[in-house]
Amino acid sequence: MPAYIIVDITINDPKRYEDYKALTPATLKAYGGRFIVRGGATDRLEGDWEPGRMVILEFPDAATARAWWDSPEYRPARDLRQQIAATNMLLVEGVA
């Protein structure tokens, strides 16, 4: 069953965030992940949520998504992101 990582990021250092964006794609590919949404425009339809930059990643399953997030390949990018941005991140299982 596919799984998705949904990310709401508030970027505090845009220049260094470009470095993060360059590091991440190869790590996703190694785990069968791909970008579904990568910072496109948002339009709130209901509620009071004011997200920053939205990113949605798709993986073959939740175990693979979690393995990517905790992988040695992604760790340098993750550490950088945690230094330069405030992040809310969810792992959500999709529909079979």
N, C-alpha and C positions, 0 to 999 in steps of 0.2 A: 504494500500500500504506500503511495507516495506520502512524503512528509514535507512540511514547509517551515522555514525559519523566517519569521516576520520581525523586522527590525525598524525601530523608530530612533533616529540618531539626531542629536543636536551637536553640531560640529563647532568646536571651540578654536581650532587651528586649521583653517582651510588649506593652507599650503602643505602642511604635513599630512592632511587627509588625502591629498593627491598621491602621496607615497603609499598610503594604505590601499587606495583603489588600485594601484599598480601591482601590489603584492597579492591581492586576494584571488583573482580569476584562476590562476594556475592551481591554487590549492583546492578550489571547488572542483575543477575538472578531474583531479586525482580521486575524488570521492563521488563522482557521478553527479555532482551538483551543477545547477545552472541558475542564472538570474532570471526571475520572472518580472520583477520590478527593480529598477535601479535609479532611484532619485527623480522620477518623473513628477510632474505637477499633481497636486492633490486638490480635491474639491470636497469639503465636508458636506455630507448630505443630512446627517442627523447628529445630535449630541454636541458636546463641547470639547471634543478631542482636537487639539492643535498640534499635530505631529510635526517633527522636524523633517529630516530626509527619510523617506520610506524606502526600504529594500525588502524584497521577498525572494527567498531562495528556494528552489525545489530540489529534493533529493529522492532517491529510490525508496527510502524508508526512514523511519525515525532513528533506528540504530546507526545508520550511515550518517545521518545529519549530525547526531550527537558525536560520533567518532570524528567527523570533520572539525567540529567546533573545538574539540579537545586534542586535535592532532598536532604532532610536532611540525607539520608543514604550515599549518595556519597560525600556530602560537605566536611567531614574531609579528604578524599582522594584527592579531587579536590584542597583543600587549600594546602595540602602537595605538590602535583605536581606543583602547581603554585610557590611554594617557591624554588623548586629544579630543575626545568626544564623550558626551553623556549618552548612554545607550539603554534602551529597553528592548529586550529580545525574547521572543517566544518560539517554542518548537510546537508545531501543530500537526497532527496526523490528518491526512487527506482522506478522500473517499475512494474505496476500491473500485 
